[in-house]
Amino acid sequence: MAFLHAALCLALLAGAYGCGVPAIKPVVNSLQRVVNGENAVPGSWPWQVSLQDRNGFHFCGGSLINQDWVVTAAHCEVRAGTDVAVLGEYDRSSRAETIQVKSIARAITHPYWNANTMNNDIALLKLASPAQLGARVSPVCLATASESLASNPTCITTGWGRTSGTASGGAVRLQQVALPLVTVSQCQQYWGSRITSSMICAGGAGASSCQGDSGGPLVYLKGGAWTLIGIVSWGTSNCNVRTPAMYGRVSAFRTWIDSVLASN
């Protein structure tokens, strides 16, 4: 009976913190100018993960996709056993926030990740213990393998990366920025044949992600839920806000993600 009660509680919890619906609503004012971004509402992007080394240095972002798994970029080179995933963080200078620091049991890189071409830039991190879901920690929805994006949706990327191409360090508070998606043909005008079918292109309209944002989310609102369509991957070295940046295309990886989760 106690087991049934616990199972029911878990089911209710999953319902209360279903994917892509933050308990604390984000406020996205407009296409704001996380170069030329703005402070997020604390707790409003509850899937945002800070990946940190053992000294507490934030080096990449990630997205919580269920209680046990975080998705990030392969090029972040997360090391299981030494690096940690920090959940529920907003202000990195604060000691008052209720954060969850999770050891990483496994880091699984896409089998066709290519560091030279940046193709298939995705890795899955299995947490050593499940995340405790709540108002400030809950998962994002994943794009389906056949995700078709409406014409010109507004996408949001979030992170603690550098706030300009010349900034010495990352942002203290979580930044958000709205970006337009860029078609493959438009993107190829900047990047030529470096664009592959496992990449999605966004930005170039006065805002950009930057170093330290890598591995973090690119989401859009679909049917009332925020859906992960991209993983911050690469762009110009100086975070040029007039040049679109590249994100790993989640729909292209969905089958692989499902198979990894099912077999682990």
Stockholm file with secondary structure:
# STOCKHOLM 1.0

chainA/1-264         MAFLHAALCLALLAGAYGCGVPAIKPVVNSLQRVVNGENAVPGSWPWQVSLQDRNGFHFCGGSLINQDWVVTAAHCEVRAGTDVAVLGEYDRSSRAETIQVKSIARAITHPYWNANTMNNDIALLKLASPAQLGARVSPVCLATASESLASNPTCITTGWGRTSGTASGGAVRLQQVALPLVTVSQCQQYWGSRITSSMICAGGAGASSCQGDSGGPLVYLKGGAWTLIGIVSWGTSNCNVRTPAMYGRVSAFRTWIDSVLASN
#=GR chainA/1-264 SS CHHHHHHHHHHHHHHHTCTTCCSSCCCCCSSCCCBSCEECCTTSSTTEEEEECTTCCEEEEEEECSSSEEEECGGGCCCTTTCEEEESCCBTTCSSSCCEEEEEEEEEECTTCBTTTTBTCCEEEEESSCCCCBTTBCCCEECCTTCCCCSSCEEEEEESSBSSTTCSSBCSBCEEEEEEEECHHHHHHHHGGGCCTTEEEEECSSCBCCTTCTTCEEEEEETTEEEEEEEEEECCTTCCTTSEEEEEEHHHHHHHHHHHHHHC
#=GC SS_cons         CHHHHHHHHHHHHHHHTCTTCCSSCCCCCSSCCCBSCEECCTTSSTTEEEEECTTCCEEEEEEECSSSEEEECGGGCCCTTTCEEEESCCBTTCSSSCCEEEEEEEEEECTTCBTTTTBTCCEEEEESSCCCCBTTBCCCEECCTTCCCCSSCEEEEEESSBSSTTCSSBCSBCEEEEEEEECHHHHHHHHGGGCCTTEEEEECSSCBCCTTCTTCEEEEEETTEEEEEEEEEECCTTCCTTSEEEEEEHHHHHHHHHHHHHHC
//
